[in-house]
């Protein structure tokens, strides 16, 4: 019998029959596709790749009718927008707690934190004016003149508003984004995921979808997952995309395996959730799992709220607007930190690069807000959150007639054992 062809180490697809299972033969890394669906970003790649491909986990779908009477739907880039404004008293209390934490910390030379004066920041920012540079932003709206049925990733993110497309983020807070609005049904969300993942596999990994029967998939799921969601995603990979096999595992276990350790406490701060989980001998300890519905996007909104208090010079900024929300995300990544030694009054410059316009340049003074916004991870009141309302919980009882190991079955087994 001739040996089974194995994939080449390049990213080009190969022509081969479905590989047979041979005892003792290792699975080739370039025949395994790893998929980590995040709330904001999709990470996907072969197991043999050094780094995954990362794209915005978003899709724009052409509206069925351009009738203005039909509603236009666009999921916000920052899902928690408006939460702080609705709970300003909680936000102010959170800032006081964050200041207390900073007072209790020391710099590398043992000095205490030197609080910046807001009067200096406000006086400078009130005088700051916009400079319009001659240089073009280099950012363009996605060309939709050929009216494609859908666009994914960066192309979807830069579809011009009111151009006849609905914008959907199929994952929110690490779970399927099910809601009563347009595109919020389970069927619609799974269709969006199939389109995004299929487009990334064919365009970014250069694997024709018809050849996925020669590949296996690893699905990275949250530590605190919904078994019903995992079942639907596994079915999507096997029956709709056509992978030959699927292996689902929790993100913390995958992280410890990649780091080469078998016991660890894993803290995962994502865009819309923060999870903590302890791993022992490669197994998740269920009683240690915690997941909170806040993350990087909440830091962005808290940072913007504090900038407004100090007369942020870009006064037209609106986090409800898609381009401004993307700009604020970049501003947070540029200036926010948790380094007490860098926490001092500084003059910074930032540029606003919106599509089809020249670059706007601003100068501004920044102080403690660069560190106080990220401290909201430890003091969620900074995000306007109080109590345990935003803590994710697992379902108390899961039953599924097609799942042979659902809770109903496990309860019956336990009674027999007793």
C-alpha positions as CSV (number, residue, x, y, z in Angstrom):
1,X,0.0,0.0,0.0
2,X,1.4,3.4,-1.0
3,X,2.1,5.8,1.9
4,X,-0.5,8.4,2.6
5,X,0.5,11.8,1.1
6,X,1.2,14.4,3.8
7,X,0.8,18.2,3.5
8,X,3.8,20.3,2.4
9,X,5.1,22.9,4.9
10,X,4.0,25.8,2.7
11,X,0.6,27.5,3.0
12,X,-0.5,26.3,-0.5
13,X,-3.3,23.8,-0.6
14,X,-2.5,20.2,-1.6
15,X,-4.3,17.6,-3.5
16,X,-4.7,14.4,-1.4
17,X,-7.3,11.9,-0.4
18,X,-8.7,12.0,3.1
19,X,-5.8,10.8,5.4
20,X,-6.2,7.5,6.9
21,X,-5.6,7.0,10.6
22,X,-2.3,5.2,11.1
23,X,-1.3,4.0,14.5
24,X,1.8,5.7,15.8
25,X,2.0,8.3,13.0
26,X,2.0,11.9,14.3
27,X,-0.5,14.4,12.9
28,X,1.2,17.1,10.8
29,X,0.8,20.6,12.2
30,X,0.2,22.2,8.8
31,X,-2.9,20.0,8.4
32,X,-4.5,21.4,11.6
33,X,-6.3,24.8,11.6
34,X,-6.6,26.5,15.0
35,X,-9.6,28.9,15.5
36,X,-9.9,31.2,18.5
37,X,-13.1,33.3,18.0
38,X,-12.9,36.4,20.2
39,X,-15.4,39.1,20.8
40,X,-13.4,41.7,18.9
41,X,-10.7,39.7,17.0
42,X,-10.6,36.3,15.2
43,X,-7.3,34.5,15.5
44,X,-6.8,31.7,13.0
45,X,-3.9,29.8,11.6
46,X,-2.2,26.5,11.1
47,X,-0.7,24.7,14.1
48,X,2.7,25.0,12.3
49,X,2.5,28.8,11.9
50,X,4.6,31.0,14.2
51,X,1.8,33.6,14.6
52,X,-1.9,33.4,13.8
53,X,-3.7,35.7,11.4
54,X,-5.8,38.3,13.3
55,X,-8.7,40.1,11.8
56,X,-11.7,42.0,13.2
57,X,-14.4,39.5,14.0
58,X,-17.1,41.4,12.2
59,X,-19.3,41.1,9.1
60,X,-21.3,43.6,6.9
61,X,-24.2,42.1,5.1
62,X,-26.1,43.8,2.3
63,X,-29.6,44.7,3.3
64,X,-32.3,42.8,1.5
65,X,-34.1,46.1,0.6
66,X,-33.0,49.7,0.4
67,X,-36.5,50.8,1.6
68,X,-35.8,53.6,4.1
69,X,-38.8,52.3,6.2
70,X,-36.8,49.2,7.1
71,X,-34.5,49.6,10.1
72,X,-30.8,49.8,9.7
73,X,-28.8,47.7,12.2
74,X,-25.2,48.3,13.3
75,X,-23.8,46.7,16.4
76,X,-21.6,49.2,18.3
77,X,-17.8,48.8,18.3
78,X,-17.9,49.5,22.1
79,X,-20.8,47.5,23.5
80,X,-20.7,49.2,26.9
81,X,-21.1,52.7,25.5
82,X,-23.4,54.8,27.6
83,X,-23.0,52.6,30.7
84,X,-20.7,55.1,32.6
85,X,-23.0,58.1,31.9
86,X,-25.9,56.1,33.3
87,X,-24.0,55.5,36.6
88,X,-21.9,58.5,37.2
89,X,-22.1,58.3,41.0
90,X,-20.6,54.7,40.8
91,X,-17.9,55.9,38.4
92,X,-16.9,58.7,40.7
93,X,-16.7,56.3,43.6
94,X,-14.5,54.0,41.5
95,X,-12.1,56.8,40.7
96,X,-11.7,57.5,44.5
97,X,-10.9,53.8,45.0
98,X,-8.4,53.8,42.2
99,X,-6.7,56.8,43.7
100,X,-6.4,54.9,47.0
101,X,-4.7,52.0,45.2
102,X,-2.2,54.4,43.6
103,X,-1.4,56.0,47.0
104,X,-0.6,52.6,48.4
105,X,1.9,51.9,45.6
106,X,5.6,52.9,45.4
107,X,7.8,53.8,42.5
108,X,11.0,51.8,41.8
109,X,13.0,54.2,43.9
110,X,10.6,53.9,46.8
111,X,8.9,57.2,46.3
112,X,5.2,57.8,46.7
113,X,2.9,58.6,43.9
114,X,2.9,62.3,43.0
115,X,-0.7,63.2,42.0
116,X,-1.1,65.6,39.0
117,X,-3.2,68.7,39.4
118,X,-6.2,68.7,37.1
119,X,-6.1,72.5,36.8
120,X,-2.9,72.3,34.8
121,X,-4.3,69.7,32.5
122,X,-7.6,71.6,31.9
123,X,-5.9,74.9,31.3
124,X,-3.6,73.4,28.6
125,X,-6.3,71.4,26.9
126,X,-8.7,74.4,26.7
127,X,-6.1,76.3,24.7
128,X,-5.3,73.3,22.4
129,X,-6.4,73.8,18.8
130,X,-6.8,71.5,15.9
131,X,-4.1,71.5,13.2
132,X,-5.2,70.2,9.8
133,X,-2.2,68.6,8.1
134,X,-1.7,68.6,4.3
135,X,-1.0,64.9,4.5
136,X,-4.0,62.7,3.6
137,X,-5.0,60.1,6.2
138,X,-4.4,57.2,3.8
139,X,-7.6,55.6,5.1
140,X,-10.4,54.9,2.6
141,X,-14.0,53.6,2.8
142,X,-14.5,50.1,1.4
143,X,-15.5,50.2,-2.2
144,X,-19.0,48.8,-2.4
145,X,-19.9,49.9,-6.0
146,X,-20.1,46.2,-7.1
147,X,-22.6,45.6,-4.3
148,X,-21.1,42.4,-2.7
149,X,-23.5,40.3,-0.6
150,X,-21.1,40.6,2.4
151,X,-17.8,41.9,3.6
152,X,-15.7,40.6,6.5
153,X,-12.8,41.9,8.7
154,X,-11.3,45.3,7.9
155,X,-13.4,45.7,4.8
156,X,-16.6,45.3,6.8
157,X,-15.3,47.7,9.5
158,X,-14.8,50.5,6.9
159,X,-18.0,50.2,5.0
160,X,-19.4,53.7,4.7
161,X,-22.4,54.3,7.0
162,X,-25.9,54.4,5.3
163,X,-24.5,52.5,2.3
164,X,-27.1,49.7,2.5
165,X,-25.2,47.3,4.8
166,X,-25.9,46.0,8.3
167,X,-22.9,45.5,10.6
168,X,-22.8,42.5,12.9
169,X,-20.4,41.3,15.6
170,X,-21.4,37.6,16.1
171,X,-19.5,37.2,19.4
172,X,-20.1,39.4,22.5
173,X,-18.5,38.8,25.9
174,X,-17.0,35.6,24.6
175,X,-20.5,34.0,23.8
176,X,-22.7,33.9,20.8
177,X,-24.3,37.3,20.3
178,X,-28.0,36.3,20.4
179,X,-30.5,39.2,20.6
180,X,-34.0,40.0,19.4
181,X,-32.8,42.5,16.8
182,X,-31.8,42.1,13.1
183,X,-29.3,39.3,12.7
184,X,-29.6,38.2,16.3
185,X,-31.1,34.7,15.9
186,X,-29.0,31.6,16.3
187,X,-29.3,30.8,12.6
188,X,-28.1,34.3,11.6
189,X,-25.2,34.3,14.0
190,X,-24.0,30.8,12.8
191,X,-24.3,32.0,9.2
192,X,-22.2,35.0,10.1
193,X,-19.5,32.9,11.8
194,X,-19.5,30.4,8.8
195,X,-18.9,33.3,6.4
196,X,-16.2,35.0,8.4
197,X,-14.3,31.8,9.2
198,X,-14.7,30.5,5.7
199,X,-13.4,33.8,4.2
200,X,-10.4,33.8,6.5
201,X,-9.5,30.2,5.7
202,X,-9.7,30.7,2.0
203,X,-8.3,34.3,1.7
204,X,-5.8,34.4,4.6
205,X,-4.7,30.8,4.9
206,X,-5.1,30.1,1.2
207,X,-6.9,26.8,1.8
208,X,-9.8,26.1,-0.6
209,X,-12.9,25.3,1.4
210,X,-13.5,22.2,-0.7
211,X,-10.2,20.8,0.7
212,X,-11.1,21.2,4.3
213,X,-12.0,17.5,4.4
214,X,-8.2,16.9,4.5
215,X,-7.8,19.2,7.6
216,X,-8.6,19.0,11.3
217,X,-9.7,21.9,13.4
218,X,-8.9,22.9,17.0
219,X,-11.6,25.2,18.4
220,X,-10.4,27.3,21.4
221,X,-13.4,28.0,23.7
222,X,-13.8,30.1,26.9
223,X,-13.1,28.5,30.3
224,X,-16.7,29.2,31.2
225,X,-18.5,28.0,28.2
226,X,-22.1,27.2,27.2
227,X,-22.3,23.6,26.1
228,X,-25.1,24.4,23.7
229,X,-23.0,27.0,22.0
230,X,-20.0,24.6,21.7
231,X,-22.3,22.0,20.2
232,X,-23.5,24.4,17.5
233,X,-20.0,25.6,16.7
234,X,-18.7,22.0,16.5
235,X,-21.5,21.2,14.2
236,X,-20.7,24.2,12.1
237,X,-17.1,23.1,11.6
238,X,-17.9,19.5,10.8
239,X,-21.1,19.7,8.7
240,X,-21.0,23.1,7.2
241,X,-17.3,23.9,6.7
242,X,-16.4,20.3,6.3
243,X,-13.4,19.6,8.5
244,X,-12.6,15.9,8.9
245,X,-12.3,16.2,12.8
246,X,-12.7,18.9,15.5
247,X,-11.1,19.1,18.9
248,X,-12.5,21.8,21.3
249,X,-10.5,22.9,24.3
250,X,-10.5,25.7,26.9
251,X,-8.3,28.7,26.3
252,X,-6.5,28.5,29.7
253,X,-5.4,24.9,29.2
254,X,-4.2,25.8,25.7
255,X,-2.3,28.8,27.2
256,X,-0.5,26.7,29.8
257,X,0.3,24.0,27.2
258,X,1.8,26.7,25.0
259,X,3.8,28.1,27.9
260,X,5.1,24.6,28.7
261,X,3.7,24.5,32.3
262,X,1.1,22.1,33.7
263,X,0.0,24.2,36.7
264,X,-0.8,27.9,36.6
265,X,-3.3,30.6,37.4
266,X,-4.4,32.1,34.1
267,X,-5.8,35.7,33.9
268,X,-7.2,36.5,30.5
269,X,-8.2,40.2,29.8
270,X,-10.1,40.4,26.5
271,X,-11.9,43.1,24.8
272,X,-15.2,42.5,26.6
273,X,-14.5,40.0,29.3
274,X,-12.0,39.2,32.0
275,X,-11.6,35.6,33.2
276,X,-9.5,34.0,35.9
277,X,-8.9,30.2,36.0
278,X,-6.6,27.8,37.8
279,X,-5.1,24.9,35.9
280,X,-3.6,21.8,37.6
281,X,-2.0,19.0,35.6
282,X,-3.6,20.4,32.5
283,X,-7.1,20.3,33.9
284,X,-9.4,23.2,34.7
285,X,-10.4,23.4,38.4
286,X,-14.2,24.3,37.9
287,X,-14.5,26.0,41.3
288,X,-11.8,28.5,40.4
289,X,-13.4,29.8,37.2
290,X,-14.5,33.5,37.3
291,X,-15.6,35.5,34.3
292,X,-16.6,39.2,34.3
293,X,-18.3,41.0,31.5
294,X,-15.8,43.9,31.2
295,X,-12.4,44.2,29.5
296,X,-10.5,46.4,27.1
297,X,-13.4,48.2,25.6
298,X,-14.6,49.3,29.1
299,X,-11.1,50.7,29.7
300,X,-11.5,52.7,26.5
301,X,-14.8,54.2,27.6
302,X,-13.5,55.0,31.1
303,X,-10.4,56.6,29.6
304,X,-12.6,58.7,27.3
305,X,-14.8,59.7,30.2
306,X,-11.8,61.0,32.2
307,X,-10.4,62.8,29.1
308,X,-13.7,64.7,28.8
309,X,-13.4,65.8,32.4
310,X,-10.1,67.4,31.5
311,X,-11.4,69.1,28.4
312,X,-10.4,66.6,25.7
313,X,-9.4,68.8,22.7
314,X,-11.1,66.6,20.1
315,X,-14.5,67.7,21.2
316,X,-16.4,66.2,18.3
317,X,-15.5,62.7,19.4
318,X,-18.5,60.5,19.8
319,X,-18.0,56.8,21.0
320,X,-21.3,55.9,19.4
321,X,-19.8,56.6,16.0
322,X,-17.8,53.7,14.5
323,X,-14.8,55.6,13.4
324,X,-14.5,57.5,16.6
325,X,-14.8,54.3,18.6
326,X,-11.9,52.8,16.6
327,X,-9.9,56.0,17.2
328,X,-10.5,55.8,21.0
329,X,-9.4,52.1,21.0
330,X,-6.1,53.2,19.4
331,X,-5.7,56.1,21.8
332,X,-6.1,53.8,24.8
333,X,-3.4,51.4,23.3
334,X,-1.1,54.4,22.8
335,X,-1.3,56.1,26.2
336,X,-2.7,53.8,28.9
337,X,-0.4,51.9,31.1
338,X,0.1,50.5,34.7
339,X,3.5,51.9,35.3
340,X,3.5,54.2,38.3
341,X,7.0,55.5,37.3
342,X,5.5,57.0,34.1
343,X,2.5,58.5,35.9
344,X,3.2,62.2,35.6
345,X,2.0,65.2,33.7
346,X,3.1,64.9,30.1
347,X,2.4,66.7,26.8
348,X,1.4,64.3,24.1
349,X,0.3,64.5,20.5
350,X,-2.3,62.4,18.7
351,X,-3.7,62.3,15.2
352,X,-7.2,61.6,14.0
353,X,-7.1,59.7,10.7
354,X,-10.7,59.3,9.5
355,X,-11.4,58.0,6.0
356,X,-11.3,60.4,3.0
357,X,-10.0,63.4,4.9
358,X,-6.7,65.0,5.9
359,X,-5.1,64.2,9.2
360,X,-6.1,66.2,12.3
361,X,-3.4,66.8,14.8
362,X,-3.9,67.8,18.5
363,X,-1.7,68.4,21.5
364,X,-3.0,67.6,25.0
365,X,-1.9,67.2,28.6
366,X,-2.2,63.7,30.2
367,X,-1.7,62.8,33.8
368,X,-3.1,60.2,36.1
369,X,-6.0,59.1,33.9
370,X,-3.6,57.0,31.8
371,X,-3.2,54.7,34.8
372,X,-6.5,55.1,36.5
373,X,-8.5,53.8,33.5
374,X,-6.7,50.4,33.4
375,X,-7.1,50.1,37.2
376,X,-10.8,49.6,36.5
377,X,-10.0,45.9,36.0
378,X,-9.4,45.8,39.8
379,X,-12.0,48.4,40.6
380,X,-14.9,47.8,38.3
381,X,-16.8,50.8,39.7
382,X,-14.6,52.9,37.4
383,X,-16.6,51.3,34.5
384,X,-19.9,52.1,36.2
385,X,-20.3,48.5,37.3
386,X,-21.3,47.6,40.9
387,X,-22.3,44.3,42.5
388,X,-22.2,41.0,40.7
389,X,-24.6,41.8,37.8
390,X,-21.8,41.5,35.2
391,X,-20.4,38.1,36.4
392,X,-21.0,35.2,34.0
393,X,-22.5,32.1,35.4
394,X,-22.8,28.6,34.0
395,X,-26.3,27.2,33.3
396,X,-27.7,25.4,36.4
397,X,-29.0,22.5,34.3
398,X,-28.2,21.5,30.8
399,X,-30.3,18.9,29.0
400,X,-30.1,17.9,25.3
401,X,-31.7,14.8,23.8
402,X,-28.8,14.6,21.3
403,X,-26.1,14.9,23.9
404,X,-25.4,11.5,25.6
405,X,-23.5,13.2,28.4
406,X,-25.9,16.0,29.3
407,X,-26.8,16.8,33.0
408,X,-29.8,14.6,32.9
409,X,-27.6,11.6,32.1
410,X,-25.0,12.5,34.6
411,X,-27.6,12.9,37.4
412,X,-29.0,9.4,36.6
413,X,-25.5,7.9,36.7
414,X,-24.9,9.5,40.1
415,X,-28.1,8.1,41.5
416,X,-27.1,4.6,40.3
417,X,-23.7,5.0,41.9
418,X,-25.2,6.1,45.2
